[in-house]
Amino acid sequence: MSDSLSIASGTAPRPRRRPHPFPRRSLQLRIAALIAGVACVLASGLGALVAVTASHQRLDLNRAIVLGRLEAALKNYAATSAVTGDNVALDAPGVPPELARGVTGERFATQLTDEPSGPVLWAAAGIGPHTLSVRSDYRLEKKADARFNRSVAILVVGGAAAISTAGLPLAIPLSARLRRVSQTAREIADGRLDARIGHVEGAREVTELAASVDQMANSLQARLRAEQRFAADVAHELRTPAAGLLAAAEILPESYEAHLIRGRAEALCDLIEEILEVSRLDAQVDSPDLEPHHPAEQLHRVVASTGLPTTVDVLDDAAVLTDPRRLDRIVANLLVNAHRHGAAPVTLTLHHGTVAVCDSGPGFPAELLAEGPRPFRTGTPERGKGSGLGLTIAAGHADLIGARLEFANPPGGGARAMLTLPLDPDATE
């Protein structure tokens, strides 16, 4: 008999309301679905961040190595007019045409290409009408990227699955705790890998969810820090040969080639030092020496030390709490970036603890405005080329001294970097 008919005597048959599937568990399922969604987004975002960062660091390190081999080949060619070294050739037929065109006029360049035999990393430099190139097989590095990505994917799937299973019965009063979990997850996805939920009072399921998110964040942070330590170790190991290369370049007889080699050796040494400085900032091994300070005189000294034409406008000289040494580094990097990637005139303004550096160039790229500075991301071509480490170092020091560094493109054009320093609470007006 159909259960849609009533068989009670004295009553007319009437349809019964179809029961909603899992009526008592609809809220639980919704919460479980929300938790699963947050877990998947968080895991995917962090997994992609770790994978992309590791791949970029590996490529940048290999670029530094192949450029070192190219500089050694150039040095030998300048001394003996002979081409020696593994996979080093003059006017090699396999050099990508765009790379060969890009190194005219004694310039250096690298390019990663996909060839029938696999990926190849090229480095080339122009020597008059000729092109000296170094070919480096990149297949092992690509395989390392694939293995690392598989490990991250397994961790992401496992973490998302562990968190998703925590979506058991939760009541409306627990919404505040869920908001806390969601907010922390967003902070981690935004790059604050040290953010944690900690202990959460309440139902066991919420406690397990918080612990799972923290555990996944700890694992991903550990992997990212391992990659950072790897980059720092490689940079540290490159210090000695780079310093030797620079010392050898200094004793070369004066010539255009010697000048070129010295310039590239100095640039390589500077890049290695900047990588080590970024590594120290990421590891947070330093602590600032904060003290009350009136920054106006110091800003004038920083501008003078850079030797860059900059207009300084001091509207007031309020006392701030800062580390003068780190403030020097931040302001100098902002000035160098404005002159290198922007256009004159460049102005520095101090007003109530806020230092603003403005230029008249094409402005900051959209990626930097949205995400902040990132290592080895140089922005739009019209703002010039570089390592992308100057603003990253400035942001790291600003965070260390408790300052806020913001980037904007004013409506009138140009770029503006604003460093807001904490005011000294004990200062009198």
N, C-alpha and C positions, 0 to 999 in steps of 0.2 A: 504494500500500500504506500502511496506517495505521502511523504511527510508534509506536503503542502496542503493537506486537507484535514479539517477538524472532524472528529467522529463523536464529539460530545452531543448527547441528545438535547433537542430543543434549540440548537444553534445552527445557523446557516454556515455552510462551508465558506471559509475566507482564507486568503493567502497569508502566510506568516512571513515576517521580515527575515530576509536572508542574513544569517549571522556574518559579521565582518571577520575575516580570517584573523586569528590571533588577537581578539579584541583587548585582552588584558596586556598584551605585549607590544602594542603598536608604538607606545612611547619608548619602550626599551629598544625596539628595532630601529626607531629613528635615531636615538642616541648612538646605538651601535654603528649605524650608517655614517653619522657625523664623525664619530671617532675614526672609523676606517678611512673616511675621506681626508681628514686632517693628517692621519698617519701616512697615507699614500702621498699626499702633496709634500709633506715635510720630508719623507724619505726620498722621494724623487728629486726634490730640490737640492737636498744636501748631497745625495749621490751624484747628481750632475755637477754640482759645485766641486766636489772632491775630484771627480774624474777629469773635468776640464782643467782644473788647476794643476793636477799631476801631469797631464799631457803637455800643457804649456810649459811647465817647468822643465820637463824632460827635453822638449824641443829647444828651449832657450839655452839649456846647458850644452846640448850638442852643437848648437850654433856657435857658442863661445869656443868649444873645442875645435871645430872645423875652421873657425876664423884664426885660432892660434896656429893651426897647421899651415894655413894660407900665409900668415905673416912670416912664419919660419921659412916657407918656400920663397917668399918675396925677398927676405934677407939674404938667402943663399943665392938667389938669382942676381941680386944687386952686387954681390961680392964676386961671383964666378961666371955669371951669364949662362949658367947651366940650370936646367930644371931637374930637380931630384925629389924623391919622396914617393911614397905609395899613393897611387891614384891622383898624382899631381901632373898636370899637363898644360902646355901652352897652345892656345887655340884648339882645344879639344872639340871634336865634332859633336859630341853629345851635350854640350852646354846649351841650356835653354836659350832661345834667341832673345827673349825679353830680359833675361839675366845679363846676357852679353851686352845688350844695348844699355842696360842700367848702370854698368860699371865704366862707361867711357869717362875720360877725364880723371883717371887715377882714383876712382871710387871703389869702395868695397860693397858687396851685397851677398846675401844668401837666398836660396830658394829651395823649397821642398817640392819635389815633382814625383808623379806617379809614372813609372816606366814599366814596360812589359815584364822585366825581371823583379819588380817590386819598387817601393818608395826609395828615393835617393835624395840626400841633402847635398846641395851644391853650394860652394863658396867661390866667389870670383873677384878678381881685381883687374883693373885696366892698367896695362903697361904700354903706353904709347898707342899704336894701332893694334896691339895684341891683347889677348885676354888670358891671364893665368888663373887656372881653376883647380879646385880640390873636390873630388867626388867621394862621398861617404855613404855607404850602404845603410839605409835606415830601417831595414826589415826587422832587425832584432828589437829596435825601439817600438815599432808598431805592434809587435807581438807582446811586448811588455805592457803597452797601453791596453791591449785586448785582455790580457790576464788580469790586470788591475781593474778594468771595467767589469769583468765577470765577478770578481770578488766583491766589488761595491754593489753590484746588482743582487748578489746573494744576500749580502747584509741588508740591503734596502728591503727586499722581499721578506726576509725573516723578521726584520724589525716591524714592518708594516703589518705582517700577519700576527705577530705577538701583540701589537697594540690593538688590532681590530678585534681579537678575541676577548678584549676586556669590556666590550659593550654589553654588559649584563644589566639587570634592573637598577635604574637610577631614578630618583625622584626630582621634582622641580626644585626643592631647596638646594640640590647639588649643582645648580646652574652656575653659581658663583665660582665653585671649584673648577667646573669645566671651562669657564671663561679664563681662569688662571692658567689652565693647561694650554688652551688655545693661544693665549697671548705669548706664553713662553715659547711655544712652537713657532710662532711667527717671528719672534726675536731670533731664534736659532736659524730659521730660514733666511732672515735678513743678514746673516753673517756673524751674529753674536754667539759664537760657538761655546762661550763660557756660561751662557744663561742656563739655569736649571730650575726645575719645579720644586725640588726638595720634598720634604715630608708633607703629606696632605691628610688632614683629619677627615674621617667620614667612612663611607663604605669601602670595603676591601677592593672592589673593582676600580674605584677612582684611584686608590693608592697604588694598585698594580699598574694602572695606566701611566701615572706620573713616573713611577719607577722605570717602566719600559721606555718612555720617551727619554728620560735621563740616561738610561743605559745605552740607547741607540746614539744619543748625542755624544756620550763619552767615547763610544767606539769610533764614530766618524771623526770626532775631534782628534782622537789618538792617531788615526790614519793620516789626517791632514798634517798633524804636527810631525809625523814620521817623514812625510814628504818635505816639510819645511826643514827638518834637520838634515835630510839628504842634500837639499840645495845648499844649506849652510856649510855642510862638510865638504861638498865639492868646491864651493867658493873658497873655503879655507885652504884646501889642497892646491887650488889654482894660484893662491897668493905667491908662493915661492917661485914657481916657474915664470909667472908674470913679472915679478920683481926682477928676476934674472934676465928676462927678455928686455925689460926697460933698461937695466944696467948695461946690457950688451949694446943696445941701440944708442946709448949715450956716447959710446966710444967709437962709433962709426965715423968715418970721414964725412965732412959736411957735403951733403948733396941733397937733391930733391927726394931721392928714394930714402935716404937716411932720415930726413925730416918727416916723411910720410910714416916710416916705421916707428919713429919715436912718438909721433902723434897717436898712432893706433895702440901702441903699447901703453901710453899714459891713459888713453880712454879705457882700455881693458882693465888696468889697475883700478881706475876710478869706479868702473862698473862692479868689480869684485868687492870693493869696499862698501859700495851702496847695497849690494846684495847681503853682505854680512850685517850691515846696519838694520836693514829690513828684518832680517832673521832675529836680531836681538830685540827689536820692537815687538815682533810677533810672539817671541818667547816670554816677553814681559819680565826680563831678568834685571832690568834697571829700575831705579826709583828716583823720582825727581827731588831736587833740593829747592823746595818752594820758600820764597821769602818776599816780604813787602818790597815793592820796587816801583819807581816812577820811570816808565819806559821811553820817554821822549828822547833823552840824550843817547840812550842805547840804540834807538832806531836810526838816528843820524849816523852813528858809528857803523852800523850794519850797511847802510846805503853807501857810505864812503868806502867800506872794505870791498864791496862788490865791484866798484868802479863803473857801475852802470848809471847812465843819466836818468835820475828819478827825482821828481818833485815831491818834497816832504811837506805836509800840511798838518801841523799840530794844533787842534782846536782846543784841547785841554790835556793836562798831564795827570790824570787821576791815578792814585796808587793802586797797583794790582798785586795779586799773589801769583808768582811765576818763578820758573827756573831760568835765569838770564841766559845760560849757555844754550838751552834748548830753544828759547825764544829767538836767539841769534840764528839758529839752524832753520827754524820755520820761516822766518821773514826772508832770509837769504834765498831759500829755495823758491819762495813765492815770487821774489823779484827776478830771479834767473828764469823761471818759467814764463813770467810776463814778457820779458825781453826776448827770450828765445822763440816762443810760440805766438806771442801777440805782436803788437806794433806800438810805436811811440805815438803820443806821449804816455809815459807810465807814471802814475801818481801813487803815493803812500799817504794815507790819512789816519791820524790817531784821534779818536773821540771817545771819551768816557770808557777807556779800557778796550775799545774795539779798533783793531788795525785792519784797514781796508787797502788792498793793492789792486789797482785798476789799470787796464791797458786798453788800447784802441784797436785790437786785432779782431779776428773773426769770431771770438767767443769760445766758450768751452763746449765740447761735444755733448750731445744729449745723453750718452751713456754715463759720462762722468757726473752730470747733474742729477741723474736718476739713481746711480749706484755708488757714487763716490769714486775716488781714485783707486786704481788697481795696478799692481806691478806689471810692467811690460805691456801696458795698453797705452799707446801714444796718442789716441784720439784721431781726429779728422786730419786728412793730409794738409789742409790749408793752415793748420796750426803747427806744422813742422814735425820733425822726427826727433826721437830720443828714446831713452830706456823706459820712460814711464815711471821711474822710481822717485823722482824729486817730490811730486805731490804726495805720493804714498808715504815717504819719510816724514814730510811735514804733517800729514794727518796723524801719523803714529805718535810723533812728539806732542802734538796738540792734545791728543787723547790722554797721554801720560801726565801732562801738567794740568788736566782738568779744564782745558779750553775747548771751545767749539769752533771748528773750521768749516765754513760754508762756501759754496761756489754758486755763482749766478751769472747770467748774461743780462745786463741792464737793458731797459727798453731802447736807450739811445745807441746801443751797439757796444762792442768790446766785451771784456771779461772782467769779473770782479771776484776776488777771494777775500773773505772777511774772517778774521781771527778774533773771537770774543774771549777775552781773558777774564777770570774771576776777579772781582774787585776786592781790595783789602777791607774786611769788615771793621777793622780797628782804626781806619783812616778817618780823619776829621775833615769836614767840608771846608 
